Each structure stands twice: as C-alpha cells, then as structure tokens.
Amino acid sequence: MMEDIRNRNDISAFVDLFYDKVRLDTKLGPVFSGAITGDWQPHLDKMYSFWDSLLFGVAGFSGNPFAKHVPLAIGQEHFDQWLVLFDETIDSLFFGPVASEAKNRARLIAKIFVSRLDGMQGKRI
C-alpha cells in the first residue's frame, strides 16, 4: 500500500521524478531546457522548498514563481501537460490527503498562472 507524502524526502522524490518527466516531454522539455541551462540542481532545490512550504508550512522558500514564467512562451496547453505529468507522478508514488492536496495546489497554481498570463496578452515576450 502506498503511503502519503510525509516530509521533505518525499517531496524530493516526487520533484525529482516529475522533472525527469518534464525534461523528456516533447511539449515541456524545450521550454524548461531553454530556461534552465546547465545544472538543474538549484531549480530542484528551490522546488523542494516551494513544495515543503505549500504542503507543510516550512519556512525557507523565497522567490516569485510567477515572474519566472512571464518571459516564457507558454499557455494553457503547457499547463495542461504540466498537470498531467504532475498528477501522474504523485499518483505513482503516494496516496493520501497530502498527496491530494499537492495535486489540488498544482491545479490552483496552473489556473492562476494561466489567468494572469492571459491577462498580460501582448505585454509578454
């Protein structure tokens, strides 16, 4: 039986697997490889802190995730694929209320980012 997400080690496991999938994805891979050149570890470390903050309220995340996405040529179809890979990753590793919350938070993030990016139409890139 699968367990729920319990701690930062579990977060590291799903973040690492998720970004392995992102890098191989034909839609998302090129976007991320254009934005992250060289060492991925600083991005992964930031994502560990981001999800630790969202899921467990652990201090340590700083930054503006939305601002990092503004210059990228992305839209609804990218976030749809991002959610497919995210849900697939969580479901392959975990089951429980925190895992469900992670997927809910990801959907909320995608919805907010798409809405804000659409509102910036013509002001980006």
Backbone torsions as a table, in degrees:
resi	resn	phi	psi	omega
1	MET	NA	135.6	-179.6
2	MET	-75.6	148.3	177.9
3	GLU	-101.1	168.7	178.4
4	ASP	-81.5	167.6	172.6
5	ILE	-69.4	124.6	-173.7
6	ARG	-114.9	-26.8	-170.2
7	ASN	-163.0	-175.7	-178.1
8	ARG	-64.1	-31.8	176.7
9	ASN	-62.0	-41.2	177.1
10	ASP	-66.1	-39.3	176.9
11	ILE	-61.8	-45.2	178.2
12	SER	-58.6	-39.9	180.0
13	ALA	-62.5	-47.5	-177.6
14	PHE	-74.6	-34.6	178.0
15	VAL	-64.2	-45.5	180.0
16	ASP	-61.1	-46.8	-179.7
17	LEU	-65.3	-42.8	179.2
18	PHE	-58.4	-49.1	-178.3
19	TYR	-71.8	-25.2	169.6
20	ASP	-60.4	-42.7	178.9
21	LYS	-68.3	-41.2	179.8
22	VAL	-59.5	-45.6	-177.7
23	ARG	-61.0	-30.6	-178.9
24	LEU	-89.5	-12.5	-175.4
25	ASP	-73.5	134.9	-176.9
26	THR	-68.8	-26.4	179.0
27	LYS	-88.7	-44.8	-174.6
28	LEU	-90.0	-32.5	-177.7
29	GLY	-52.1	-51.2	-179.7
30	PRO	-62.2	-35.6	178.8
31	VAL	-64.0	-49.0	-177.7
32	PHE	-69.9	-39.3	-179.4
33	SER	-68.9	-25.1	174.1
34	GLY	-75.2	-28.7	-177.5
35	ALA	-92.0	-30.2	-178.7
36	ILE	-118.2	104.2	179.2
37	THR	-104.9	138.2	178.9
38	GLY	83.3	-128.8	-172.6
39	ASP	-74.1	120.8	178.5
40	TRP	-82.5	-13.9	-172.1
41	GLN	-59.5	-41.1	177.1
42	PRO	-58.8	-38.6	177.2
43	HIS	-66.2	-44.7	179.5
44	LEU	-61.3	-43.7	178.4
45	ASP	-59.0	-41.7	179.1
46	LYS	-64.4	-39.4	179.4
47	MET	-68.6	-35.2	175.0
48	TYR	-59.0	-46.8	-179.5
49	SER	-66.7	-39.2	179.2
50	PHE	-58.7	-52.2	-177.8
51	TRP	-71.2	-31.7	175.8
52	ASP	-63.6	-39.6	177.3
53	SER	-66.9	-46.9	-178.4
54	LEU	-65.2	-43.4	-172.6
55	LEU	-88.3	-31.3	-174.1
56	PHE	-125.6	1.5	178.5
57	GLY	68.6	21.2	-178.7
58	VAL	-78.2	126.9	177.7
59	ALA	-67.9	155.1	175.9
60	GLY	137.3	-17.0	177.9
61	PHE	-88.0	133.6	171.3
62	SER	-138.0	147.7	179.2
63	GLY	138.4	175.3	179.9
64	ASN	-126.8	90.2	-176.8
65	PRO	-57.4	-38.9	-178.3
66	PHE	-62.0	-44.7	-178.6
67	ALA	-57.8	-34.4	179.2
68	LYS	-67.0	-23.5	-177.1
69	HIS	-92.2	-17.9	-175.9
70	VAL	-57.0	-46.1	-176.9
71	PRO	-75.8	-5.7	-176.3
72	LEU	-83.4	146.0	176.7
73	ALA	-83.8	77.9	-176.8
74	ILE	-132.6	156.8	178.7
75	GLY	-154.1	-162.1	-175.8
76	GLN	-51.6	-44.5	-176.5
77	GLU	-63.4	-31.0	177.4
78	HIS	-71.4	-42.8	179.2
79	PHE	-69.7	-33.3	174.9
80	ASP	-60.0	-45.4	179.4
81	GLN	-68.6	-38.1	177.1
82	TRP	-57.6	-43.4	179.6
83	LEU	-68.2	-38.5	177.2
84	VAL	-58.7	-49.4	-179.0
85	LEU	-67.0	-37.5	-179.9
86	PHE	-65.1	-51.1	179.7
87	ASP	-60.0	-42.8	179.6
88	GLU	-59.9	-42.5	-179.5
89	THR	-65.5	-49.9	180.0
90	ILE	-59.8	-47.0	-177.1
91	ASP	-65.1	-25.2	179.7
92	SER	-79.2	-17.3	-175.0
93	LEU	-115.9	-30.9	-168.5
94	PHE	-139.2	158.7	173.0
95	PHE	-149.3	130.1	177.8
96	GLY	149.3	-177.9	-175.5
97	PRO	-64.9	-35.1	179.2
98	VAL	-72.1	-38.4	175.9
99	ALA	-61.3	-42.9	177.0
100	SER	-63.2	-40.5	178.6
101	GLU	-64.3	-39.0	177.6
102	ALA	-59.7	-44.8	179.3
103	LYS	-66.6	-39.5	177.4
104	ASN	-63.2	-43.2	179.1
105	ARG	-63.6	-40.7	178.6
106	ALA	-61.7	-42.2	177.9
107	ARG	-63.4	-40.3	178.6
108	LEU	-65.5	-44.0	178.0
109	ILE	-59.1	-47.9	-179.8
110	ALA	-59.8	-44.6	-179.1
111	LYS	-61.8	-46.0	-179.7
112	ILE	-65.4	-45.8	-178.8
113	PHE	-62.5	-45.8	179.8
114	VAL	-61.5	-44.9	180.0
115	SER	-60.6	-46.1	-179.4
116	ARG	-68.9	-39.3	178.3
117	LEU	-66.4	-40.7	176.9
118	ASP	-62.4	-36.9	178.2
119	GLY	-67.8	-16.5	179.2
120	MET	-97.8	10.0	-178.1
121	GLN	-45.1	128.6	179.4
122	GLY	84.5	-9.0	-179.9
123	LYS	-107.0	-1.8	-178.1
124	ARG	-106.9	159.8	173.1
125	ILE	51.6	NA	NA
